[in-house]
């Protein structure tokens, strides 16, 4: 395990974060700034630029759809962290073009560069009660299969310090993966679950996953994947019960099939339906990662 106090000031990195105003990326940016790194965020709008500036983060104007416009600046950074996603029908094409363009630039630099890429727990498919590890086979939902293929492609690069983070289902307070359930509770006094009474999720608090990115940047090994789950697995019915109590509504969740959910939430419903457990043993043992939020039911009670 690395000495968390041994990372000296002269090791601080100049980091470019793609998706720095997003749910995960903004937390990563804040964590890195707090640890003394020099952080720049890519901003495609003036509103995004203002948000970054307000939090002490430098701005590089650009769009992940047009990396050629800003790629000449990448050499100024020690590391690039990719947390951005368009959630559009062409998100695979956008990400593939972005990453391949980045690789061409990063591998041609005189000094070694770091690229941290974001995957996700959905890459492992339906694990049931058996926790997925970094050695588990991938079985991604069709919408995200490109991430697995692209990760293999990036992993073959020899002149690049490269890592991949697989976040569990990310939450903080009433945001992230809980927002849909909370909206249900507020608007219709019910909570809908894609799945059944046995469906479980693997979960992680936004602040905890941000610390994992920072540790990977500082101490991660080239070519390694790191799973990030503060809560290895939890039954969704327990979360629904905690939310029902919080909002004083009947504790009677409505269970939907994927076919019923897709018209409302799109193909992401296939991911929500997965029943998963995921182990973070490697991140804990090798990076000294210590998630602080390991009881989501308490978080619901305290933070919502």
N, C-alpha and C positions, 0 to 999 in steps of 0.2 A: 504494500500500500504506500502511495507517495506521501511525503511529509507535506501537509497542506500549508505549513508555515514557511516552506523553503522556496516558494516561488518569488524570487527577488524582483525588485523594481525594474532592473535592466532586462528582464524577460517579458515585460509587458508588450503586448502585440497591438499592431494597427489592424483592425478588423473591419471588414465590410460585411454588413448583414443585409441580405435580400429578404424582404418581408418584415422590415424592422418596425412597421406600425401594426402588424398583425398580432393575433392573440398570443402566439408563441414567440414570434420574433421580437416583439416589444419587451417581453419579459427577459429574453436573452440579452437584448441590448442594455437594459437596466442593470442586469447582473454583471455584465462585463465592465460597464462603467464603474460600478461599485467596487470591482476588484482591481481597478486602476488601469484597465486597458483603454486604448484609444479607439473609439467606436464611430463608424460612419454608417448611415443607413441609406439605402437606395430609395428615392422618393419620386413617384411619377406625377404627383400633383402638388400644387402649392399648399394645399391643406395638409398633406402628409409631411411636407417639408417643415411647416410650422410646428406640427406636433413633435417632430424630432428635435428641432431647435429648442423648443420649450423644455425638453428633458435633458438638455446638455449633450445631444448627439449631433455629430456633424452630418452634413447632407451631401449626397451625390445625386444629382437629378438624372433620372432615367427610368426606363420601363423594361421589365423582364422579357417583354415581347420583342424588344429591339435592342438586344445586348450590344450589337455592333456600334451603337451610338456612344456607349460609355466604357467599352471594354479596354480602351487604351489607358484608363485610369487604374485598372486592376493591379498593375505591377507595383503601385504605391502601397499595397496592403500586404501584410504577412499572411492573412487568412481571409477566406470568404466562407460565410455560413449561409446556406440556402434554406430558408424557412418559408419562402413565398410559394403560393399556388393560386391559380386563377379561378378554380372551381367552375370553369367553363367547359363546354363540350370539347374544346381543343386543348385542354390542360396538358395532356400527354405530349402533344406536338410542341407546345410552348416550352415545357420543362426539358424535353430532349434537346431542343435546339439551344436552349440556354446553357445547359450543362456541357454539351459538346463544345460550344463556343468558349465557355470558361476554361475547359480542359486545354484547348488549343493554346490559350494565352498563358495559363498558369504553368504548364509544362515547358514553355519556351523561355520562362524567366531564368535569369542567371542564378538567383537564390531560390532555395526550396520554398514552396508555398503550401499552405494547408487549405483543404476544401472539406467542409463538414456538410454532409447532405442529410436531409430529413426523410425518413421512411415512415413507419408507423406500425402499430400492432396489427392492423388489418392485413399486413403482408403474410401473417401466419395462418390466416383463415380460422376455421372453427377448431379450437384446441380442446374444448370441453374443460374438464377439471385438471388436465395435465398441463402444467406451465410450460409455455414455449421458452426456449433458450436461444441464444445466438446460433446454436448448432442445429436447431430444428429446421425441418424442411419448410419452404415457403409454399403457401397456397392462397395467393391474394385474390380479392374480389376482382372481377374483370376490369372494373374502372381504374384499378391501381396496379395492374400487372406490369405496366411499363416501368414502374419504380424498381422492381426486382431486376428486370433485364438491364436497366440503365446502371444500377448499382454494380452489377457484374462487369459491365463495360468500364466503368470508372475504376473499379478495383484492379483492373489489368494494367493501369498506368504505373510505370516504374518511377517517374520523375515527379511524383506528387505525394505529399503527406495527406492521406485521405481517410476519412472515417464516416460512419453512418449512424445516426441516432434513430431509434425506433420508439417514439413516445407512445405510452398507453393513451387511453381516452383522457384528454386534458380538461381540467375544470379549475375554476377559482370562484368562490362565492356562488353567485347565480349565473355565471357566464360559462362559456365553453360548451361542453357536451350536455350540461344540465339545463341550458337555456330553453330548449324545446319543451322539456317537462315542466319547467317553471311557467312558461307561457301558457301551457295547457291548464295548469293549476289556477292561474290568475284569470284567464279568459273564459274557461268553460267548466271550471271546478272539477276537473278530472285529469288523470295522467295516463298518457298512452305509451305503451311499450311495444316495440317491434320484437316479437318473440313470444315466449311463454313464461310460466312461473319458474322455470329452471334456467332462464337466460342470465348469464353473468358477464360482467365487463371487467377488464383490467384497467386501472385508472391511475392518474398522476396529477398532482397539483401543479399549476402553472409555474409557481416559484421553484418547485423542486426540479421540474424538467429543465428550467433555465440554468440551474446550478450544474446539471449534468452536461449541458453544452459547454459551460465554462471549464469544467474539469477535463472534458475531452480535448478542448483546445489546449489546455495547459499541460496535460499529462497523457493524453490518449496515444495509442500505438497505431502506426500506419496500417491501413487495411482492416481495422477492427470495426465490428458492429457492436453497438451498446444498446441494450434494452433499457427503457426508462419507465418503470412501474413502481410507484410508491405503495399502491394497493394491488397485490398480486391478482386478486379476483374478488368480486363481490356480486351477490345476487341483486339484480335490478329491482326485485320486489321490495327489498329492504330500503333501497333508495326512495322508491315510490312511497313507501310507508312514512319515511322521515319527512318527505316533502308534503305529504297529505297532512301530517300532524302540524307542520310549520304553517301551512296555509288554511288549516281548519276545514279541510274538505274530506269527503268519504274516502276511506282507505280501500278503494276498489279500482285498481288500475285496469285499463282496457288493453287487452293484448291483440296486436295486429299481425297479420301475415305480411310478408314482404310485398305480395301483390296488392294488398290493401294500402300499404304505406307508400309505395313508389309514386302514385299520383300526387301525394302531398309533399313528400320530401325528396323525390327523385331517386336516382339509383344509389344514393348514399344509404338508403334504407337497407341495402344488402349488408353494409358494414354494421349498421346498428343491430342487425339481427344476429351477428356472430356472437357465440358464447365462448368467452376466452379467459385464459389465465396466462400470465407472462412473468417470467422470472428476471430479476435484475442482478443476479448474483455476480456477473462479470463486472458490472459497473461498481458494485459495492466493494468487491475484492480488489480490483485493479486500480480504480480511481478514487476509492475512499468516499464514494457517493453515499450520503446519509439523508434520504428524504425525511422531511419533518412532518409532513401531512400523511399520516398512515391510517387515519380514521375519518372517512368521508362523512359518516353519520354525525360525528361531532362537528365537522366543518359546516355541514348543513345547518345544524342548530346554532352555531356561533356566527356564521358569516352571511346568512341569508335573512 
